[in-house]
Amino acid sequence: MKTRTLAFQLAFAVACAVAPGVTHAQPKDKTPAEQRADLKKDTQDTIAAYRKADPTIERFFKDSAGYAVFPRVGKIGFIFGGGHGAAEVYEKGKLVGTASMTLVTVGLQAGAQEFSEIIFFENQAALDRFKQGKFEFTASASAVIITAGAAKSANYRDGVVVFAQSRGGAMAEAALGTQKFSYKAEGEAAKK
């Protein structure tokens, strides 16, 4: 277990050193308020795109305890890979905070890509785990690629269901990795 953790830390460090700025974090030339406004707009655009691509996804927006929308996750890798994305987090349809995702992979891989991801939480316990920073899953965890009718047969697994959609780029990979998340309640940054 210690070796695996060390390998992931090393993979992330190498990926960050090899490809600074490629993972889609917010542009450095924008103020925090502008970055937040961009995230809000990108989130609404992503939700609209998912609903348009597959109207059956509406049941997850309606019935889940909450969801996290990552409109842009950038990922790059060559043997070692890394990525990052920011999200808005909703509870019962109401914005409650933001989150960030760090993605680390190691294995056969080459390329760069950007994708969007929505994680739906089946119940309050799953959402609370996410908000408390006790939530992560392997990068190879099963995500449903959003296409017409895909959400109709999708089901929760361990309290979550994940939908993804490519935004561009290409990545060939047979790699292992993890996605780790951190959550910040809405208004928390303003308090500091």
N, C-alpha and C positions, 0 to 999 in steps of 0.2 A: 504494500500500500504506500509506503514511504517512497519507494522507487517510482511508482506511478505518479505521485504528486510532484516529485522532483522533475520527472520527464515533462509533465505538463507545464511547469514553471519555466523550464528551459525552452520548451517549444514556443511558449508565448513570448519570452524575452527575445528569442531569435527572430520570430515573426515581426515583432515590433521594430527591431533594429533593421531588418531587411526592407520593410515596407512602411516607413513612417508616413502617415497621412493617407494611405491608400484605403484603410478601413474607414468607413464613412462615419466619422464623428462629425460634430458640427464644425463648420468652417471657423478658423481662428480669427478672421477679420470681422466677425459679427459680434455684436454685444450679446450678453446673456438674454436680454429681452427679445432681440431679433431671432436668436436661436430658438427660444421658446415659442415664438410666433410661427417660425418655420415648422417646428415639430407639430404644433397644433394643426396647421394647414395640411401637412403631409399625412397626419393621422386621419383626418376627415377624408382626404382624398383616397387613402388606402381602404378605409371602411367602405366608401362608395364603390371602389373598384372591385372589392371582394363581393359585395352585394350584387353588383352587375354581372360579374363572372359566374356567380352561383347563388341565385335567390334562395336556395334551400339552406344557406348558412344563417338565415334570419333566426331560425330556432335557437341557435347558440347565443346570438345577441340577446334574444328575449328571455331564455330560460337559465342561462349561466349565472353564477353568483358574481362573476366579474370577468374581465378580460384585459390583456395587455396587448397594445398594438405597436409593433416595431415597424414603422414605415420603410426604413432603410437600414439594412444590416450589410455592412461591407465585409468581405472576406477575401483573403489572399493567402496563397500557400505554395511552397515548393519544399516538399518533405515536411517542414514545419509550417504550420499555418496559424493564422489568428484573424480575429474580426471583432467588430464592435457595432453596437446600435443603441439607439435611445427609443423610449416608448412613453406613451401615455397609458395610465392604468385607470380602469373604470370598475366601479362596484355598483351593481344593479343599475347600470346605465349612466351613472354619475361619475364625473372625473374626480378621482381621489388622490392622484399623485403621478409621479414619473418613475421610470426605471431605466436601468442600463443593462446591457448584456455584453459579456466578454466571452468570446468563442476561442477555444484553443484546440488545435488538432495536430496529430503527428502520424506520419505514414506516407504511403504513396499518394501524392497529390501535386497538382500544378495548375496554376491559373488564378484568376481573380473574378469575383462575381459580386453582385449586389442583389439582395432579395428582401422581401417584406415577410413578416411573420405575425400572426395573431395567435395568442395563447388564451384559450377559454378555460375557466376554472369551474368545475362542476358544482362545487359547494363552498361554503364559507371556510371550512377547514383548509381546503387546497389554496384558496385565495390568501388566507392568513399566513400559511407557510411561505408563500411567495413574498408577501409584505414583510415578513420577519427575516428575510434573507436565508431561509432554510430550504430553498428550492433551487435545484439544478437538475439537468439531465444530460445524457450523452449527446454529442453532436450528431450521432447517427440515429438518434431517437426518431421514431416514425412520425413524419409530418405529412399531412394530406396536402397534395398539390391542388390548389384551387382551380377547378374546372367546372363546367356546368354539371350539376347533379352530384358532385363529389361529397358535399356535406350531408346529403341525404342518408348515406350509409355509414358516415363517420360516427364513432362512439368515443366516449371518454375512456381513458386508460390511466389508472392511478390518479383519478381526479382531474385530469387535463386532456384536452385535445388541441392539437397544433395544426394550423393551416399555414401554408407558405406559397409564395408566388415569386418567380424570378423577375428581376427588374433589369437584368443585363449582365453581360460578361459570360465567362465560361470557366468551369472548374471540373477537372477530371480527378477523381479521388477514390481511394480505398484507405481511409484513415480513421483513426479512433480519436475521440476528443470529448470535450464537455462544453456546455453552455452554463455560465454562472450569471446570476442576476443580483442586482442591488436595487432597492426601492427607496424612494423619498416621497413622503407625504406632500400633497399640494400645499404651497406656502412655506414649507420647511426651509427652503433656501433663503427666502425673504427674512426669516427670523434670525438668521445667522449674521 
